């Protein structure tokens, strides 16, 4: 909205100057037409190229018939634009002035005087004035140079404007001073209004945190800094556990109060460089520039504990799940956010009130080639082998089935697809136990009978848990914890190692 408004002012101002020149052409000799139209085009091009802001530059477009010289200098001190009146006052054509500095155009004394006032503008002065004696075509002219900053909507100086007047025209000078004072006041109020509108457009009204629009605009700049200067960049996604139940039990007004209080608790834990965004509903995002994976993990855990200890009106205490990721070179915003979001989902699936951080994607693997590659997996190692081909093959296959289940969970595959993977894993485990018992008994393992009892207990528990999962009374995280870690990893790397010597 701000940019659009500024553009309207820019082109309207340029059109206004074009109109003033047309009026002037009608009262001058036809031979001036080409000169004036050339300068019109130059002014219009300048306005379009630099997107002239609605600021002190308005004074550029005063009627030319007053004989008021107007010029614009870049921050490097070189003139970018002058009007006909200023050409006349300096006794030079525009081509002789453009891209020149005061040192190129004037005596050292005058150049030094004008450069001092430029420096005052750059240091924050609202306006400056200098009396200068110019000599043009053998005629001396006492002139008053009024300078002002050309301020952009972001509050930074774009260039320096100069208004040059013949001191003999005292009435015009007094009127112009008054106009400039009013103009500066109007510009100040306009910038204040635009800033307020910009703040409203980029802030969540309930919590005072940033909204999605502002975050995504900021992320573009931060990711560019990562690309240019290799500054680390991380984000956290924070989600209130079971927030729907809070709204259902206490009402949405209480839920809104929780969101406002939570935003305050999070802000109290953040650093000055961090920013807080309400992503939507009960989800918040913390953007952390110059922050690595390890530092972000510490911040996330501190947030989780702080929120868990806070007491909220009516509801008492709440917990949150947090997912985080550090931006990787070459990633786009959507890929980076999705990795953090998948880590959040993993924290939810593993029982909530947890922090899960997405580690870096292995080099050379494209995002999406293997969903589970971005997360902690059950990694097979040769040290886990017992030396029996069938048992080692089955153990390795069970690790693969567990990782496939994890990938399906993190990819948020449909419930029926995940349930089918769970059932398949249980069947594979049962068949493996049966084959393993035959092999270790034949090998003379003294603990074979006891080992078979452990197998039956695990299978019986697996059946109970699977039934509970299908009935909706067991979380996916608890189901995965039992199958992948208790049965596949812990049993294989614990109890199974007792019979390894008998198979050597």
N, C-alpha and C positions, 0 to 999 in steps of 0.2 A: 504493500500500500504506500509506504513512504517513497519507494523508488518511483512508482507511477506518478505520484504527486510532484516529485522533483522534475521528472521528465516533462510534465505538462508545463511547469514554470519555465523550464529551459527553452522549449520550443516557442512558447508564447512570448517570451522575452526577445528571442531572436526575430520573431515575426514583427514585434513592435519596432525594433530598430530598423528592420527592412522598410516598414511603413514610414518611419521618420525620414529615411533617405529619399523615398519616393516623393514625399512632400517637398523636400529640399530641391530635388531635381526639377520640379515644375517651376521653381522660381529662379533657376540658374540657366546658364547657356547650354544649349544642346550638347556642346562638346564635352561637358562634364558627365554626361550620362554613363559612358563606359567606365570612367573612373569610379563613380559612386556605386554602380552595380557590381563592379569588381570587389569593392570593399564590403558591400552587402553580403556577397557570397562568402567572403572570408569570415565575416562575423558569424554567419549562419553555420558554416562548417565548424568554426571554433565551438559554437554552442553545442552542436551535435556530437562532436568528438569528445568534449570534456564533460558533457552533461552538467551544464552550469546549474548550480544549486540556487534555491530561492534564498539568497542572502544578500550581503552588501553589494553584490554585482548588479543589483537592480539600478543602482545609480549610474551604471554605464549607459543606460538607455534614456537619459534625459534628452529633451529636444536639442538637436544639434544647432539650431538657430541661436542659442544662447552663447555660442562660442566657447563652450566649456570643453577643455581637453580631457579625454579619458583614455587610460591605458591599463593593461593587465600584464603583470610580470609573473613568471613561474617562480617556484621556490629556488631555482638556480640563479635568479636575478636577471634573466633574459626576458625581453618584452615579447609577449605572445600576441598582443592585439592592441591597436591604437585606432582612434577615430580621426576624422579629417581635421577637427579643431586642434588636436594635439600635433598633427603633422605641421599645421600652419604655425603654431606657437614655437616649435622647434626648428622650423625652416627646413624640414626634411620630408622626403616621401616615406611612405610606410615600408617600402623595401629596404630603405636605409636604416630603419629603426628595428625592424623585426629581428629577433634572435640576438640583439645586441644588449649589452649591459650598460649601466650608467657610466662605468669607467670608459666604455668605448665611445660614448656620445658626448660627455661633458668634460669640463676641466677637472683636475684632481680635487679641488676644493668642493665644487658642487657635487661631484660623484661621491665623495666621502660623506657629505651631509645627507644625501639621499639614501646612501647605504646604511647610515646609522638609524634612520627612521624605519627602513626595512627590517633591521634587526629588532627594533622595538616591537614591531608588529608580530614578528616571529616569536618573540618572547611573551606575547599575550596582550599587548596594548590593543584597546578597542579602536583607536584611531590616532594618527599623528598629523602634524602640520609643519611645513617648512616654507620660509620665504626664500625664493631663489631668483636671482637676476639672470635671465636668459638673453642671449644675443642671437637674433635671427635676421639674416639678410641685412646686417649692419644696424639693426634697430634693437635697442635694449628694452626688455620687458620684465617688469617686476611681477612675479607670479607667486601664487600660493598653491603649494602641493598638499592636498589632503589625501592621506592614505588610510586604507582600511583592509582588514583581512577578509578574504572570500572563504567562508566557512562551509564545509560540506555537512550533510545530515548526520554524519558520524562524529561531528564536533572537531574534526581536524582541518587545518588550513589547507585549502587547495591552491591558492595563489594570492597575490597582493594587488589590490586595485588602487589606482591613483587618479585623482581628479585635479586638474590643473586650471587655475582661474587667473584672469587678469585682475590684479589688486585694485586697479582704478575703478572697477565695477563693484563698488562697495555693497550696493543693494543686492546684487546677484549673489555676492559672497555670503551675506547675512542670511539670505533666503536658503542658500544651499546648505550652510551649516545647520540651520534648523531642520531642513529636509533629511540630512544625514543622521541627525540625532533621532528623529522620528523613525527613520529607516532601521537604525540599529536596534531600537526598542522593539519594533515590529518583528525584526528577524529573531531577536532573543525569544520573544513570545512564541513565534512560529516553531523554532527549534525545540522549545520546551513542549509544545503541543505534540509535535511529531514524535518526540522521545516518549511521551506518555502513551500515545497511540501504539508505538512500537512495543512498549512494555506490555500493554494490555493484549496485544496480538500474540505475544510470545510467552505468556504466563498462564499457568493453570489457576483459575479463579478460586478454587476451593483450598488448595494447599500452599499457593504462592510459589510452587516449584516451576521450573521451566515446563513448557509443553513440547509435544513431539516436534513441532515446526522449528522451534529454537534449537533443540538438540541436534536435529538433522543438519541445520545450517552450520552449527558449530563443528559438528563432526567432519564436515567437508574440509574446513580449515585445518583442524587438528590432524587429519589423515594426510593432508598435503605437507604439514610440518614433519610428519613421520617419514614421508617419502623423500623430502628434501634433506632433512637434517638427522634422520634416524633417531628422533626423539621417541622413546617408548610411549605407548598409549593403551590404556586398559579401560574396561567398563564392567560394572556389576548390574545384574538384574535382581531386584528384591521383590518377593511376592509374599503377601500375608497368607499364612496357612489357614485353611478352612474359613476364609472370610465370608463366604456365602452363608455359613451357619451363623456368623455374627449378625449379618443383616436380617436373617430369618428370625433369630431369637430376640433381637433388641430393636430392630427397625433401621431404616436407612439413615435417619438423622444421627443415631448413635454411630453407625458405620462411618458416616462422613466425619464425625468428631474423631474417630480413631485414625482416619487418614490424615487429618490435620495435625494431630498430636504426633503421629509417626513421622511425618515430614520434619517436625521440629527435632525429634530425637535423632534422626539421621543427620540433619544439618549440624547438630552439635558435635558429631563425630568426624565430620569431614574437614579436610584441609582447605586453605584459601583457594587453591588451584582446582579443587574438585567442584563439580556442579551436580545438582539434583534435578531430575526430570520426573514428572508423573507421566508414565508411559500410557497408562489407561487402566481404569478400574482400580484394583489394588496393587498394581505393579509400578515400581519405581526403578529408575535407571540412574546410576552414578557414573559419570564420565571422569576419568582420572588421567590427565595429561602427565607426561614425564614419569610414568609409573609402570614398573615391570610386573611380571606374573607373581613373583614372590612377595613383593610389597603389597600388591592388590589382595593376595590371599590373607595377609595379616589384617588389612583393613576390613575385609569381608567378615572375618571371624570376630573382630572387635565389634562390628555393627550387630552381628547376630546375638552376641552375648548382651550387649547394651540394650537392645530391643527386648530381649527375653526377660530382663530384670525390670523394665519400665512398667509402671502401673497406669493403665488407661481408664478414663472415666467410664463407669457402668460395667464394662466388660472385664476389668481387672488386667490380666496379663495376656499377651499374644506371643506367637512365635512367627518367624519368617524363614523362608527358604531362599538361598542366594546362589545364583550361578554367575560365573565370571569368565572373561577371556581377554587375553592381550591381543591386540591387532597385529597381524602378521604382514610382512612386506608382500605386496601384490594382491592382498585381499581387498574386496569391495565391502562397503558398509553392510550389505545384506548378509554376506558370508560371515563376517565378524560377529554381527548381532545374533545370527542363527546359532553359532557355536556357543555363545554365552547362554542363549535361550535353551539349548539342548542340555547344557550343564545344569541349568535351573530345573529342568524337567527331571534330570537324574536325581537331584536333591529331593524333589517331591516323591519320586518313585522309591527312593531308599528310606523313606520314613519321615520326611519333612524335618524342619528345624535343623537344617544342615547347610553347609557351604560346599559347593562342588565347583572346581575350576577346570576349564577345558585346557588341556596341555596343547602345545604347539603341534600342528600337522606335520608329519614326517616329510622331509624335503623330497620333492619330486612327485609327491602324491597329490593329485588334483582334489579340490574340495568336492565332495559328493562321490568320489570313486569308491570309498569305503567308509560308511558312516561311523562305524565303531572305531575307525583308526584315530579319530580325534579324542578318544576317551580311554580310560583305564581298561585294559583287557587282561584276560587270563593268557599269559604268554608261556608257550611251551619251550622247555629247555632240555637239552640232551641229558642233563644231570638227573632228570626225572625218570629216565628210562630204567627198566628193571632187567632188560636183556632178553625178554621173551617177546617175540615178534607180535603175536596176537594181542597180548595185554598192552604193549606199548602203542600199537596201532589204535586200539580202542580208547586208551587214555587220551591220546592225541586228538582223536575224533570227538571225544566228549568236551575237551577244551574248545574245539571249534564250534560245537553245538551251543555251548554256553556263550561264546562271543557272538554267535548269530542271534541268540535271544537278546543279548544286550543291545545289539545294533537295532533290532526291531523295536525295543522299548524306547531307545533314544530317538529313533526316527518317527516315533508316535504312529506306528502301524496300527491298523484296526485291531480291536480287542480279539476278534475271532482268529486273526492271523497269529497274534502273540500267544493265545491259548493253544493253538495247534502246535506251536514250537515247544511250549511247555510240556504238552502231552508226549510229543516225540522225544524230548530229552529224558523224560521219566522212563519211557519204553527202552531207550538206549542204555540207560543206567541199569535197569533190571536185567537186560540181556547180558550186559558186561559182568554184573555180579555173578550170574549163573555160570558164565564161561570161566571167570576167574576162580571160582570155588573148585571147579573140576581140575584146573591146572595146578593150583597150589596144593590140593589134596594129593594129586599124583606125584608132585615133587617132594612130598614128605614133610610139608610144613606142619610143625607141631601145634600151631595155633589156628589151624584151618577151621575147626568147629566153632571156636570163639569168633573168628572172623566172619563166618557165615551168619552168626547171630547178629553181629553189628550190621551186616547187609540187610537182614530182615527188618531190623528196627528202623533203618534209614528208609527202606521202601514203604513200610507201614506209615511212617510220618509223612513221607512224600504224598501218599495217596490221600491222607487226611487233609494236608495243606492244599493239594490240587482241588479237592472237592470244595474246600472253603473258598478258594480263589474263584472257582466257577460260580459259587453261590453269591459272590460279591462281598464276603465278610473278611477277606484277606487282601492286603495291598499287594500290588505288583512288586514293590520293593522287597517285601518280606519273602515273597515267593522266589524271587531271583536270588536273594541272599542265601536261602537254604539250598537251592538246587546248584547254583554256580559255585558257591564258596564252601558250604558245609559238606555237600556230597561230592562234587567234582574235584575241587581244589584241596580242601583240608583233609578229606579222607584219603585221597590218592597220595598226598605228600606226607601223610601222617601214618595211619594204620597200615596202609599198603606197604610201606617201606620195611615192615617187619619181616615180610616173606621174601624180600629181594635176595638175600644170601642163598636161599634155597633154589633160586632160578639161575644163579650165576653159572 
